[in-house]
Amino acid sequence: MSKLMRYWILIAFLMIGFCGASAVMLVELRRDSWTSANAGAQNLLAVLSQDIEGSIQSYDRVLSGIVTRLEKADLNRFPADLQQSLLFDGTLNETYFTSVLVLDASGNVIRDAGALPHRRDNFADRAYFQAHAQGNAPGLYISTPFQRRLTGDDDVLGLSRRINAPDGSFAGVVVGTLKLSYFRDLFEKTRLNPEDSINLFSESGTLVMRMPYLADQIGRDLSKTDNVRRFQSESSGTFSGVSAIDGITRVYNFVHVGSLPLIINVALSHSEIFATWRTQAALIGSILVILCLLTGVLAVMVRREFVRTARAETETRRSEAQYRLLADHATDVIIRLDQDLVRRYVSPASRDMLGMDPADLVDMSAANIIHPDDWPVVQSMAQEARASGLPVEAIYRLRHRDGHYVWVEGKYRHITDHDGFIVVLRDISKRKVAETRLQAASAELARRANTDGLTGLANRRRFDEALETASNDAAASGKSLSLLLIDVDRFKRFNDTYGHQAGDDCLRRVAQAIESSARPTDLCARYGGEEIAVILPGASQSDAQRVGERVRDAVEGLNIVHAGNERGRVTISVGCSTVPPSSPIDPAKLIQEADRVLYEAKRTGRNKVLSATSPELSQTTPPEFDETARLNVVDLYQKKQKDHAQLDLVARSAAKLLDSPIGFITLVGEHDLTLIGRHGIETETVPRDIAFCSHTITGTETMIVADLQDDPRFRDNPLVTPSDGLRFYAGAPLVDPDSGETVGTLCVADTKPHEGASDEKRQILSDLSELVMKDLSASTEPVQPQTDRKHSR
């Protein structure tokens, strides 16, 4: 096969490679378009489902509350207007929740949230009434769309619950109507392409709402269509199908809305999903055609250049005079060395490169102008060229006539016939300067990539790398490793009070104080938000505790005014975790432990440094404080509290939301805890000396213990030690809104340990504890605050 044929085969393979790479790219882009579209649809589906479930559940709570008051309260002994207020006060405040009626066992209206006296009507013919009357709907019943009789043009859904007589028989129905415009307004907030759609079905297959909105399709029974059958047969999923409404092929992402009898789907048009991909494919195809054409043209030109160069080399070999002419006028220096590396010929370009005449260099050893540090490199290069017979390159320095050194790129080739070398030297001084500048720029970029722009400390990326390195070093050396996790107390209040610019300045000053107080070997990094972490290689727990106290004193010593902090100035809380020498190190667990201890520092008063051995985290008995005022307030609540039904519901909700079987609400007395709300537990009182709640009331925030057996405060507690004992506990303090005293706790517990506490779980308990206190306070006379009281906790 000729050289020409091999050349064109190479060009053909090159073009085939271009086409193959483009094809792979198009396939990946198409897959990315599909994946991205479905991911977006599933995210939108989750948001819509949560919104619908949350709204309907809030309306259901209204209905459940009315049913509870009708079944358990003797309302007829009150005046009619007071009965109306007790039953319906605030029920119609929501825009879309238009009416609430109470029907008797015959379907007659006996109470109306919107009118007093109530209007007279009968709704025994409605599906929701019949479902409850026949016992087919034990809980919340959601009807198919219908128009209200009162208005005649108001499309609504009926949300209803059964009312039971004292003997358990059917006593009537509480029904509220939800406007379909709620779903339409919700769907229209989304941004979809013209051919995409969102559909909401009842579990029976009736279309409740659709976007784009088609009035004649609302209420249509589509249960016989293939798509709806697929929705009904699975709890969630993704598939492609043709719409029975407009015939468009779409990919359907669907899910059942929580425990409600509703199904929602987001349907994306195939043509819209791949519209961008088709544009990219056309562009890539065009570029590929142009690239192939340019490759062909370039191949022809390169081939011609090869031919021309070959001819030039032939002519050069024929004429020594022409070779001399080229050598004399080349910008690169050409040198011929003998076997001892003595120069026998130097081209005139030496004048421009080195400021030396060729005559000054000929018959001299090559070593006389080479930098001493580079001479071994040149010797090695000459030996390699002699041994391999191939050109060898290296970069080194030559001394200029005026004394400075010039960077050159030297190419050595051994000439067997003369047992010498042909050397070509090219001045690369400018290139070296550029490389030096580039290296400096790269070093600066690397520094900035590892530095937090606000505080000047190491950033999170650098922290992760440094912690991994420190963990490996500690494991290899058998030394200890400690970590401080630091949080600025009440920093959100600081930002809200003084503005974010002042907050940024505060963080900078705090960071500087922390860094200046740490050891030279420690790494300080901004962990996130107002949290700063300090890695202490080789530090024991006591060492870390001392550094933490030094850091805390330094920050408090800044005396930055902070009206939102209990101490009137900026302070910090510090959590310290340590891995002892020669112990297994898991960086994630080290951070988790520091975070746990930090939260306890914040929960038990802030402006402190805590570690696993601190009294707050190791003593089985909580710190004592003056309880006189607190116990007086507790006594008031214990005397007034009678109805536990509503509190039982809150306890059940708390347990469910935190995925625990046990939930309870307590009033903490001097010797015992009284359980005034319970779920999953029958006990009415618990001795205070073994109750976890005794620790909870010493703090101001939620207390969560992921595994009670791992916590030295509780591992020997009689509630924990049995084989079926408690392993998980979470409790939020109940604070009287008038006196500020902590009267009890809202708690959940489990016989199985849970994963680490999340901010979401803490917030859930905190919010529910406020709800409990509102309910308790409503039935108790206000307590005058103790303005001169002092807490020791």
C-alpha positions in Angstrom: 0.0 0.0 0.0 1.4 3.4 -1.0 2.0 6.3 1.4 -0.6 8.3 -0.5 -3.2 5.5 0.1 -2.4 5.3 3.8 -2.6 9.0 4.1 -6.2 9.2 2.6 -7.3 6.2 4.7 -6.1 8.1 7.8 -8.1 11.1 6.7 -11.2 8.9 6.2 -10.9 7.4 9.7 -10.6 10.9 11.1 -13.8 12.0 9.5 -15.5 8.8 10.6 -14.3 9.6 14.2 -15.9 13.1 13.9 -19.2 11.6 12.8 -19.1 8.9 15.6 -18.3 11.5 18.3 -21.2 13.7 17.1 -23.6 10.8 17.1 -22.7 9.9 20.7 -23.1 13.5 21.7 -26.5 13.7 20.1 -27.6 10.5 21.8 -26.4 11.9 25.2 -28.1 15.2 24.5 -31.4 13.5 23.7 -31.1 11.4 26.9 -30.3 14.5 28.9 -33.4 16.3 27.5 -35.6 13.4 28.5 -34.1 13.1 31.9 -34.2 16.8 32.6 -37.8 17.2 31.5 -39.0 14.3 33.7 -37.0 15.5 36.7 -38.6 18.9 36.4 -42.0 17.3 36.0 -41.5 15.1 39.1 -40.3 18.1 41.2 -43.4 20.0 40.1 -45.6 17.0 40.8 -44.2 16.8 44.4 -44.8 20.5 45.0 -48.4 20.4 43.7 -49.2 17.2 45.5 -47.9 18.6 48.8 -49.8 21.9 48.3 -53.1 20.1 47.6 -52.7 17.6 50.4 -51.8 20.3 52.9 -54.7 22.5 51.9 -57.3 19.7 52.0 -55.9 18.4 55.3 -56.3 21.9 56.8 -59.9 22.0 55.6 -60.4 18.5 57.0 -59.1 19.6 60.4 -61.8 22.3 60.4 -64.5 19.7 59.6 -63.0 17.3 62.2 -63.1 20.0 64.9 -66.8 20.7 64.1 -67.6 17.0 64.3 -65.8 16.7 67.6 -67.6 19.6 69.2 -71.0 18.4 67.9 -70.4 14.9 69.2 -68.8 15.7 72.6 -70.1 19.1 73.6 -73.7 20.0 74.7 -74.0 23.1 72.6 -77.8 23.5 73.0 -77.4 25.0 76.5 -75.8 28.1 74.9 -77.5 30.9 73.0 -77.7 30.4 69.2 -75.1 33.1 68.4 -72.6 31.6 70.9 -73.3 28.1 69.4 -72.6 29.6 66.0 -69.3 31.1 67.2 -68.1 28.0 69.0 -68.8 25.8 65.9 -67.8 28.0 63.0 -65.7 30.9 64.2 -63.0 31.4 61.5 -64.0 28.5 59.3 -64.8 30.5 56.2 -61.7 32.7 56.3 -60.1 30.8 53.5 -60.8 32.2 50.0 -61.7 28.9 48.4 -63.5 27.3 51.3 -67.0 28.7 50.5 -69.5 27.1 52.8 -69.9 24.7 55.8 -73.2 23.0 56.5 -74.4 20.6 59.2 -77.0 18.1 58.0 -79.1 15.9 60.2 -79.7 12.2 59.5 -82.4 13.0 57.0 -80.2 15.4 55.0 -81.9 18.6 56.3 -79.7 21.7 57.0 -79.6 22.3 60.7 -76.6 24.6 61.0 -74.9 26.9 58.5 -71.5 28.6 59.0 -72.6 31.4 56.6 -76.0 32.3 58.0 -77.9 32.5 61.3 -80.6 31.4 61.3 -79.6 28.7 58.9 -81.3 28.4 55.5 -83.7 25.6 54.9 -82.7 23.0 52.4 -82.3 19.2 52.0 -79.2 17.5 50.5 -80.1 13.9 51.0 -79.7 13.4 47.2 -76.0 14.4 47.3 -73.4 11.6 46.8 -71.5 12.7 49.9 -74.6 12.4 52.1 -75.4 8.9 50.8 -71.9 7.7 51.2 -71.8 8.6 54.9 -75.4 7.4 55.5 -74.6 4.0 54.0 -71.4 3.7 56.0 -69.1 3.7 52.9 -67.0 6.7 54.0 -65.5 6.3 57.5 -63.2 9.3 57.2 -63.0 12.3 54.9 -65.1 12.0 51.8 -64.2 14.0 48.7 -67.0 14.2 46.1 -66.9 14.7 42.3 -67.3 18.2 41.0 -70.8 19.8 41.2 -72.5 23.2 41.2 -73.8 24.7 44.4 -77.6 25.1 44.5 -77.3 28.4 46.3 -75.4 30.1 43.4 -76.0 27.7 40.5 -72.7 28.7 38.8 -70.1 27.9 41.4 -68.1 24.6 40.6 -67.0 23.0 43.8 -65.9 19.8 45.5 -67.7 18.5 48.6 -65.5 17.7 51.6 -67.6 15.9 54.3 -67.3 13.9 57.5 -69.9 11.7 59.3 -71.5 12.7 62.6 -72.2 9.8 65.0 -74.9 9.7 67.6 -73.8 8.7 71.2 -74.7 5.1 70.4 -72.5 5.2 67.2 -75.4 5.4 64.8 -75.5 7.8 61.9 -76.5 11.3 63.1 -75.7 13.4 60.0 -73.0 15.0 58.0 -70.7 18.1 58.2 -69.9 19.2 54.6 -67.8 22.0 53.3 -67.4 23.1 49.7 -64.0 23.8 48.1 -64.0 25.9 44.9 -62.5 24.2 41.8 -60.9 27.6 41.2 -58.4 26.7 43.9 -56.9 24.0 41.7 -57.1 26.1 38.6 -55.3 29.0 40.3 -52.7 26.6 41.7 -52.0 25.0 38.3 -51.9 28.4 36.4 -48.9 29.4 38.7 -46.8 26.8 36.9 -44.8 27.5 33.8 -45.4 24.8 31.2 -45.1 24.7 27.4 -48.3 25.1 25.3 -48.8 21.4 24.6 -48.0 20.3 28.2 -50.8 19.7 30.7 -51.6 19.1 34.4 -54.6 16.9 35.3 -56.3 16.1 38.7 -58.5 13.1 38.9 -60.6 11.5 41.6 -59.7 7.9 42.3 -62.9 6.9 40.4 -61.4 8.4 37.3 -63.4 11.7 37.1 -61.5 14.7 35.9 -61.5 17.3 38.6 -59.3 20.0 37.1 -57.0 20.4 34.0 -54.5 22.9 32.7 -54.9 24.1 30.0 -58.5 24.7 31.3 -61.3 23.1 29.3 -64.7 23.8 31.0 -66.5 21.1 29.1 -64.1 18.4 30.3 -64.4 19.1 34.1 -66.4 16.3 35.7 -65.9 14.0 32.8 -65.6 10.3 33.6 -62.4 9.0 32.0 -62.1 5.8 34.0 -62.4 3.6 30.9 -59.3 5.2 29.2 -56.0 3.4 29.2 -54.1 6.3 30.9 -56.6 6.6 33.8 -56.5 2.9 34.3 -52.8 3.1 34.6 -53.1 5.9 37.2 -55.6 3.9 39.2 -53.5 0.7 39.2 -50.3 2.2 40.5 -49.4 4.6 43.4 -47.0 6.6 41.2 -45.1 6.2 38.0 -44.0 7.5 34.6 -45.2 6.3 31.1 -45.9 7.6 27.6 -49.4 7.7 26.3 -51.9 9.5 24.0 -54.3 11.9 25.7 -58.0 11.0 25.4 -58.9 14.7 25.5 -56.8 16.2 22.7 -54.9 13.3 21.2 -51.4 14.6 21.9 -48.7 12.1 22.8 -47.2 12.9 26.2 -45.0 11.4 28.9 -47.1 11.2 32.1 -45.6 11.6 35.6 -48.3 10.8 38.2 -48.8 10.2 41.9 -51.6 9.7 44.3 -52.0 12.8 46.5 -51.0 11.4 49.9 -53.8 9.5 51.6 -56.5 11.5 49.7 -58.6 9.9 47.0 -57.0 12.1 44.3 -54.5 11.5 41.5 -52.4 14.2 39.9 -50.2 14.0 36.9 -47.9 16.3 34.9 -47.9 15.5 31.2 -45.1 16.8 29.0 -45.5 16.8 25.2 -42.9 14.7 23.4 -42.5 17.4 20.7 -41.8 20.1 23.4 -39.3 17.8 25.3 -37.2 17.3 22.2 -37.6 20.8 20.6 -34.3 22.1 21.9 -32.6 18.8 21.1 -33.8 19.0 17.4 -32.3 22.5 17.2 -29.0 21.3 18.7 -29.0 18.3 16.4 -29.4 20.5 13.3 -26.6 22.8 14.5 -24.3 20.0 15.3 -25.0 18.4 12.0 -24.2 21.6 10.2 -21.0 22.0 12.1 -20.1 18.4 11.3 -20.6 18.9 7.6 -18.5 22.1 7.7 -15.8 20.3 9.8 -15.6 17.4 7.3 -15.4 19.8 4.4 -12.6 21.8 6.2 -10.8 18.5 7.0 -10.9 17.5 3.4 -9.6 20.9 2.2 -6.9 20.9 5.0 -5.9 17.3 4.1 -5.3 18.3 0.5 -3.3 21.3 1.6 -1.3 19.3 4.1 -0.6 16.7 1.4 0.6 19.4 -0.9 2.8 20.8 1.9 4.3 17.3 2.5 5.2 17.1 -1.2 6.7 20.5 -1.2 8.7 19.9 2.0 10.0 16.6 0.6 11.2 18.3 -2.6 12.8 21.1 -0.5 14.7 18.6 1.6 15.9 16.9 -1.6 17.2 20.1 -3.0 18.8 20.9 0.4 20.8 17.7 0.3 22.0 18.3 -3.2 23.5 21.7 -2.4 25.8 22.2 0.5 26.0 25.9 -0.3 22.2 26.2 0.0 22.4 24.4 3.4 25.0 26.9 4.5 22.8 29.7 3.4 19.9 28.4 5.4 22.1 27.7 8.5 23.6 31.2 8.4 20.2 32.9 8.3 18.2 30.7 10.6 16.9 32.4 13.8 17.6 29.2 15.8 21.3 28.5 16.6 22.6 25.4 14.9 25.7 23.7 16.5 27.7 20.7 15.6 29.4 18.9 18.6 32.0 16.2 18.4 31.9 13.1 20.6 33.4 15.0 23.5 30.8 17.7 23.3 33.2 20.3 21.9 31.7 22.8 19.5 33.0 22.5 15.9 30.4 24.7 14.2 28.1 27.5 15.5 25.6 29.3 13.2 25.5 33.2 13.1 22.3 33.3 15.1 24.4 33.1 18.2 25.0 36.8 17.9 21.3 37.6 18.4 20.7 34.9 21.0 23.8 35.0 23.2 25.6 38.2 22.1 28.6 36.1 21.0 30.3 35.7 17.7 30.5 32.0 16.4 34.3 32.3 16.4 34.2 32.9 20.2 32.3 29.6 20.7 33.9 27.2 18.3 36.5 24.7 19.7 35.2 25.3 23.2 33.5 22.8 25.4 29.7 23.1 25.5 29.9 23.3 29.3 31.5 26.7 29.4 28.2 28.6 28.8 25.7 26.1 30.2 24.3 26.9 33.7 26.2 24.6 36.2 22.9 23.2 37.5 21.8 22.2 34.0 25.0 20.6 32.8 24.1 17.1 34.1 20.8 17.4 32.1 22.7 18.1 28.9 25.2 15.2 29.5 22.3 12.8 30.1 20.5 14.1 27.0 23.6 13.5 24.8 24.0 9.9 26.1 20.3 9.2 25.4 20.6 10.6 21.9 23.7 8.4 21.2 22.0 5.3 22.6 18.6 5.7 20.9 19.6 7.3 17.6 16.5 9.5 18.0 16.2 13.2 18.6 16.2 14.2 22.3 14.9 17.5 23.7 15.5 19.4 26.9 15.2 22.9 28.3 18.2 24.5 30.0 20.0 27.8 30.4 22.9 29.4 28.5 25.0 32.4 29.7 24.7 35.6 27.6 27.8 37.8 27.0 26.4 40.4 29.4 26.1 37.7 32.2 22.4 36.9 32.4 21.1 33.5 31.4 18.9 32.8 28.4 16.4 29.9 28.5 16.7 27.7 25.4 15.0 24.6 24.1 17.8 22.2 22.8 17.2 19.4 20.4 20.1 16.9 20.1 20.5 14.2 17.4 23.4 11.8 17.2 25.2 11.6 13.8 26.7 8.1 13.6 29.0 8.8 10.7 30.9 11.5 12.6 30.2 10.3 16.1 29.0 13.7 17.0 25.8 15.7 17.5 23.7 18.2 15.6 22.1 20.6 18.1 19.4 23.1 17.4 18.8 25.8 20.1 15.7 27.9 20.2 15.3 31.0 22.5 12.3 30.4 24.8 12.9 33.1 27.3 9.6 34.9 26.6 7.8 31.6 26.9 9.4 30.9 30.3 8.4 34.4 31.5 4.8 33.7 30.4 4.9 30.3 32.1 6.1 31.8 35.3 3.3 34.4 35.2 0.8 31.6 34.5 2.1 29.5 37.4 1.7 32.5 39.7 -1.8 33.2 38.4 -2.7 29.5 38.9 -1.4 29.6 42.4 -3.5 32.7 43.1 -6.6 31.1 41.6 -6.0 28.0 43.8 -5.7 30.2 46.8 -9.0 32.0 46.0 -10.7 28.7 45.3 -10.0 27.6 48.8 -10.8 30.8 50.6 -14.1 32.2 51.8 -14.7 35.6 50.1 -16.4 37.2 53.1 -14.3 36.0 56.2 -11.0 35.3 54.6 -11.0 31.8 56.3 -10.8 28.6 54.4 -14.0 27.7 52.6 -16.1 24.6 52.9 -14.3 22.9 50.1 -10.9 23.4 51.7 -12.4 22.3 55.1 -13.6 19.0 53.6 -10.2 18.3 52.1 -8.3 19.4 55.2 -10.5 17.2 57.5 -10.0 14.2 55.3 -6.2 14.8 55.3 -6.2 15.3 59.1 -8.2 12.1 59.6 -5.8 10.1 57.5 -2.8 11.6 59.2 -4.3 10.9 62.7 -5.1 7.3 61.7 -1.6 6.8 60.4 0.2 8.4 63.4 -2.1 7.1 66.1 -2.7 10.7 67.4 -5.9 12.3 68.5 -8.0 14.6 66.3 -10.4 17.3 67.6 -13.0 19.5 65.9 -14.7 22.7 67.1 -18.0 23.7 65.5 -18.9 27.3 66.3 -22.2 29.2 65.8 -22.8 32.9 66.3 -25.6 33.2 68.9 -28.9 34.8 67.7 -27.3 35.8 64.4 -30.6 36.0 62.5 -31.8 38.5 65.0 -28.6 40.5 64.5 -29.2 40.6 60.7 -32.8 41.5 61.2 -31.9 44.3 63.7 -28.8 45.8 62.1 -29.0 44.7 58.4 -27.0 42.3 56.4 -24.1 44.6 55.8 -23.5 44.9 59.5 -24.0 41.1 59.7 -21.2 40.6 57.2 -18.9 42.9 59.1 -19.7 41.1 62.4 -18.9 37.7 60.8 -15.5 39.1 59.5 -14.6 40.3 63.0 -15.7 37.1 64.6 -13.7 35.1 62.1 -10.6 37.1 62.7 -11.0 36.7 66.5 -11.4 32.9 66.1 -8.4 32.6 63.8 -6.1 34.7 66.0 -7.1 32.6 69.1 -6.5 29.2 67.5 -3.2 27.4 67.4 -0.8 27.9 64.5 -1.4 24.3 63.4 -5.2 24.6 63.4 -7.3 25.3 60.3 -10.2 27.7 60.7 -12.9 27.5 58.0 -16.3 28.9 57.3 -18.5 25.9 57.5 -21.7 27.5 56.3 -23.8 30.6 57.1 -22.7 31.9 60.6 -21.0 28.6 61.5 -17.2 28.3 61.7 -15.2 25.1 62.1 -11.7 24.7 63.6 -9.7 21.5 62.9 -7.2 20.7 65.7 -4.7 18.0 64.7 -3.2 16.1 67.6 -5.4 18.0 70.2 -6.9 16.0 73.1 -10.4 16.8 74.4 -9.0 19.0 77.1 -6.8 20.8 74.6 -9.7 21.4 72.3 -11.8 22.6 75.3 -9.1 25.2 76.2 -8.9 26.5 72.6 -12.7 26.7 72.5 -12.8 28.7 75.7 -10.1 31.0 74.4 -12.0 31.5 71.2 -15.3 32.2 73.1 -13.6 34.8 75.3 -12.0 36.5 72.3 -15.3 36.8 70.5 -17.1 38.1 73.6 -14.3 40.5 74.2 -15.0 42.2 70.8 -18.0 43.8 72.6 -20.1 44.0 69.5 -23.5 45.3 70.5 -26.3 42.8 69.9 -29.7 43.9 71.3 -31.2 40.6 70.2 -28.8 38.5 72.4 -29.6 37.9 76.0 -26.2 39.2 77.0 -26.4 42.4 75.0 -23.4 41.6 72.8 -22.3 39.1 70.2 -21.4 35.7 71.7 -20.8 32.2 70.3 -21.6 28.7 71.2 -19.0 26.0 70.7 -19.4 22.2 70.2 -16.2 20.1 70.7 -15.7 16.6 69.5 -12.6 14.5 69.8 -11.3 11.1 68.5 -8.9 9.6 71.0 -5.4 8.4 69.9 -5.3 5.1 67.9 -9.1 5.1 67.4 -11.0 4.7 64.1 -11.8 8.0 62.6 -14.9 8.8 60.6 -14.9 12.5 59.5 -18.7 12.5 59.1 -19.3 11.2 62.7 -16.7 13.7 64.0 -18.8 16.5 62.5 -22.1 15.0 63.6 -20.9 14.8 67.2 -19.6 18.4 67.2 -22.9 19.5 65.7 -24.9 17.6 68.4 -22.8 19.1 71.2 -23.1 22.5 69.6 -26.9 22.3 69.6 -26.9 21.3 73.3 -24.7 24.4 74.0 -27.3 26.6 72.3 -30.2 24.8 73.9 -28.8 25.1 77.5 -28.1 28.8 77.4 -25.6 29.7 74.6 -22.2 31.5 75.1 -20.5 28.3 76.3 -18.2 25.5 75.2 -19.4 21.9 75.5 -17.9 18.5 74.9 -19.1 15.0 75.5 -17.8 15.1 79.1 -19.3 18.5 80.0 -21.8 18.3 83.0 -24.7 19.3 80.7 -24.0 16.2 78.6 -22.8 13.7 81.1 -24.8 14.1 84.4 -27.9 12.0 84.8 -29.5 14.8 87.0 -30.3 18.1 85.3 -28.9 21.3 86.9 -31.1 22.7 89.7 -32.7 26.1 89.6 -35.3 28.0 91.6 -38.7 26.6 90.6 -41.0 28.4 92.9 -42.6 30.7 90.3 -42.6 27.9 87.7 -44.4 25.4 90.0 -47.1 28.0 90.8 -47.8 28.4 87.1 -47.9 24.6 86.6 -50.3 24.3 89.5 -52.7 26.7 87.7 -52.6 24.7 84.5 -53.2 21.4 86.4 -56.3 22.8 88.2 -57.9 24.1 85.0 -57.0 21.3 82.5 -59.9 18.8 82.0 -60.5 17.9 78.3 -57.6 15.9 77.0 -59.1 15.0 73.6 -57.6 17.9 71.6 -54.2 17.4 73.3 -54.3 13.7 72.4 -54.7 14.7 68.8 -51.7 17.0 69.0 -49.6 14.2 70.6 -50.7 11.8 67.9 -49.7 14.4 65.2 -46.3 14.9 66.7 -45.6 11.2 66.9 -46.7 10.7 63.2 -44.7 13.7 61.9 -41.5 12.5 63.7 -42.2 8.9 62.6 -42.5 7.6 66.2 -45.1 5.4 67.9 -45.3 7.4 71.1 -46.3 11.0 71.7 -47.2 12.8 74.9 -47.7 16.2 76.5 -46.7 16.8 80.1 -47.0 19.3 82.9 -43.8 19.0 85.0 -44.5 19.2 88.7 -42.2 19.2 91.7 -42.0 15.4 91.9 -44.0 14.0 89.0 -44.8 14.5 85.4 -48.6 14.5 84.5 -49.4 13.3 81.0 -52.2 15.6 79.8 -52.1 14.4 76.2 -51.1 10.9 75.1 -50.7 8.7 72.1 -49.3 5.2 72.2 -48.8 5.3 75.9 -51.2 4.6 78.8 -49.2 6.0 81.7 -50.7 9.0 83.4 -47.8 10.1 85.6 -44.0 9.5 85.6 -41.6 10.2 88.5 -39.6 13.3 87.7 -36.2 11.9 88.7 -36.3 9.4 85.8 -38.1 11.6 83.2 -36.2 12.9 80.2 -38.5 16.0 80.3 -36.6 17.1 83.5 -33.7 17.9 81.2 -35.8 19.4 78.5 -37.3 22.1 80.7 -33.8 23.4 81.6 -33.3 24.7 78.1 -35.1 27.0 75.8 -35.2 24.9 72.6 -36.1 21.4 71.4 -34.0 18.6 72.8 -33.4 15.5 70.6 -31.5 12.4 71.6 -31.0 10.1 68.6 -30.1 7.0 70.7 -30.6 7.1 74.5 -28.2 4.2 75.1 -25.4 6.2 73.6 -26.0 9.3 75.8 -24.4 9.0 79.3 -27.2 11.0 80.8 -29.8 8.3 80.0 -28.1 5.0 79.3 -28.7 3.7 82.9 -32.2 5.2 83.1 -34.8 2.5 84.0 -36.9 3.6 81.0 -34.0 2.8 78.7 -32.2 -0.3 80.2 -34.9 -3.0 79.5 -34.7 -4.9 76.2 -37.8 -3.1 75.0 -36.9 0.2 76.6 -36.9 3.6 74.9 -34.1 4.4 72.5 -35.2 7.7 70.9 -36.5 10.9 72.6 -37.4 14.4 71.4 -39.0 17.1 73.5 -39.9 20.8 73.1 -40.5 23.0 76.2 -44.0 24.4 76.8 -43.5 28.1 77.8 -46.4 30.0 79.4 -46.9 33.1 77.1 -47.7 35.4 80.0 -45.1 34.5 82.7 -42.4 33.1 80.4 -42.2 30.0 82.7 -41.6 26.5 81.3 -44.5 24.5 82.5 -44.0 21.2 80.6 -43.1 19.5 77.4 -44.3 18.1 74.1 -42.5 14.9 73.5 -42.2 11.9 71.2 -40.4 8.6 71.9 -39.5 5.3 70.2 -38.1 2.0 71.1 -35.8 2.2 68.1 -33.0 4.8 67.7 -33.4 7.4 65.0 -31.0 9.1 62.6 -29.5 12.5 63.6 -31.9 15.3 64.3 -32.8 17.7 61.5 -33.8 21.3 61.8 -37.1 20.4 60.2 -37.9 18.0 63.1 -36.9 20.5 65.7 -39.1 23.2 64.1 -42.1 20.8 63.9 -41.9 20.1 67.7 -41.4 23.8 68.4 -44.4 24.8 66.3 -46.6 22.2 67.9 -45.5 23.2 71.4 -46.7 26.8 70.6 -50.0 25.3 69.4 -50.4 23.3 72.7 -49.7 26.5 74.8 -52.4 28.4 72.8 -54.9 25.7 73.5 -53.9 25.4 77.2 -53.9 29.2 77.7 -57.3 29.5 76.2 -58.7 27.5 79.1 -56.6 29.1 81.8 -56.5 32.6 83.3 -53.5 34.7 82.3 -50.5 34.4 84.6 -48.8 37.7 85.6 -45.1 37.6 84.5 -42.5 37.6 87.3 -40.4 40.6 86.4 -37.8 40.0 89.1 -37.4 36.3 88.5 -33.9 35.0 87.8 -33.1 31.7 86.1 -30.1 29.7 86.9 -30.6 27.5 83.9 
